[in-house]
Amino acid sequence: LQAQAIAWDADGRIAAVGDTDQLLAQYPQARRIELPQATLVPGLIDAHGHVMGLGWALLQANLVGADSKDEALARLREFERTLAPDAWLVGSGWDQNDWPDKAFPTAADLDRAFPERPVWLERVDGHAGWANSAALKLAAAQEPRSEERFSRN
């Protein structure tokens, strides 16, 4: 379905989208602009949007601002309740520099809370990961493809 008409307010924000007659009845004083055989699309003004990243983040446990390992684990337990029984628990945003001991977390920390469910968590800057033993075991079980090569830089 395509909308026939669009109305916007004085600030340029979309106020309504729908049928031409309906919008003309709703906004009788509106200025009418005809665009025959044309398609009107809203302008996208953000030239550097991480839309896929936003979508992915909305599907993960949010650990940004957790001020301790215990708080991060509590958030993970809460998020786990939304998951299917066989789903991985994935999250991001932890930063051990915000925690009292400033120590990197370990697989053992996650193993105590999530002994069976695979858990993978990305650090706030994306440069470190935190996984439990279930996740590491599944990752190690994958057969490498013959074309894979690892190099050191």
Secondary structure, DSSP 8 states (H G I E B T S, - for coil): ---SEEEE-TTS-EEEEE-HHHHHHH-TT------TT---------SS--HHHHHHHHTSEE-TT--SHHHHHHHHHHHHTTS-TT--EEEEEE-GGGSTT-----HHHHHHH-SSS-EEEEETTSS-EEE-HHHHHHHHTS---TT------
